Amino acid sequence: MRNETISYFLLLEFSKNRHMQLLHFLLFFVLYLATVATNLLIISAVALDHQLHNPMYFFLMNLALQDLGIVSVIVPKSMINSLMDTRRISYHGCAAQIFLFLSFEAFDFSLLTVMAYDRYVAICHPLHYEMVMNLKACTGIIILVWIISLLYGMLHTTGTFSILFCSNVVNQFFCEIPQLLKLSCSGFNLLEVGVLVVSSIAVLGCFTFIVVSYAMIFKAVLKIPSEQGRQKALSTCLPHLIVVSMLVLSSCFAYLRPPSNTPSYLDFGVTVLYSLLPPLFNPIIYSMRNRNIKYVLSQLLRF
């Protein structure tokens, strides 16, 4: 079976038992609703309260928007398949799913890199913060990040779907690039190899930038004379560090291990770990130690 005859792909079937399929639908439905609710609360809090109209919360609102995008690209289709007792996703639907998922993932990591720079300027150069991280600069950064992310998604999708597929059975609950590349008749092509190399360099560069930024942040924090000042500075960085660590560790565990030739619960669990859990926990992590967000959310929930 080659690309010319492939009009659809078959996604992972969780079970042939109808009750288990409905259980899968229910679990994903609850997970999806929880993720949407927590992220919409963050977006509403930042948008409606003028006290949160600053760069840190502006970036946090954009992070919540892309988290909504990630789960909305992959979860509803899987739920519908389980509910309708089918495994099909169209060829173009699969391509669109990969393009959007990769774009949102690229935006996620790029935005976390920008947020590290925001914390660096706020703590290491507080007198220049308003001049460097003004509304115009922040808006320009978000637009640039979106352009780069969409370009990345387009290149990766083009490289993946320019190969010849010898099968249409994808051993995952959504169209995932490692699983699709396993279906290749002839291995990688030059375009996909080039995109993978550039992606690796970009990810390594972003990770290095984050590490260096926090090394300078911690150096500056140690110079703060009061313990209360040090704790206040670190409290604005801790949620970001946890989110970055969670994303990096789960992605490394998912992508650095070779995909198995047969579907397994381990592959499914790893995919859920890096694709679905961060969008759910990101807003929770940012809200737990942030008094401003907790106060605004408490006011919103009273109405």
Phi, psi and omega in degrees: 000122182243175184306324184298332183255352180276116176247352178202164174243156176252115181278174183298132175262118185292322180195153173274349178283127185296323180294323178291324177297318179291327176295318176300316178301315182295316181296314179292327179295316178295316178299318181294315179298318180296318180294316179297317182296313183294320180287323177294327176296317178296314180299316181295318181299314181291321184288326189266339183254121184292339178292340180261012180273070175220168187305318184300315181282332174298316177292323179297321178296319178293326176296320178294323178297316181288330175297320175298320180297316182301308183290328181287338179283323189249330187284311183303320179297319179295321178296316181297319179299317180292320181292322183267002180056055177218168179236359192282143166219133184294160180303311181288330175294321177295317179297318179295321180297316179295315181301311183291318181297313180294322179297315179293320178295318178296319177298320180303304184291323178296319180292322177296326175294317178297321180294328175295319177295321178300316178293325179297313180295318183297324185264320184273332180225062186298330181290335180260003188299310183295330179284320182283313184256057177275174184300318181297317180294317181295318178297318178297321179296315180297317179298316179297317179297319178296317180298314180297318182294317179293322177295318177299313179299320181294316180295316181295318180294317178298316180296321181291316185270008172267355176275164176269128179263131178261358178208161178239016181264111181260119183275054177202160185279358170213170181287105183248135186302312179304322180289323179291322180295334176294338182274000183293141176280331189234013180081197182290150168256172186296323181297313181293323177298316179297318179295320179296320179295312179298319179298316181297318179295317180296316180296317179296321179296316178297317180296318178297319178299318179296315181298313180297318179301315181286332174297318178287326177296313181296325177296319179290322181296322180296339180273350178291126187291322185269144178294324179297321178294321179294317180295321179296319179294317181291329182295333177280344182261331187301314178300320179297318179297319180295316180297315179298314181298317180297317181293315182295313183294316181292322179293318178298316180296327182281317190263339182273350175262138181293137178293140181284159181281343178235148180297142180216158178294332179294314177300317179297315181296319179296319179295317176299322182300316184267341185257327187250326184287318177303315177300332178282317187271340181305307180296327179294316180297317181290336182273333189299317185251014182248108184294323182297313180294318180298322179294313181295319179296321178296324177291320179294320184287345178286335182275000000 
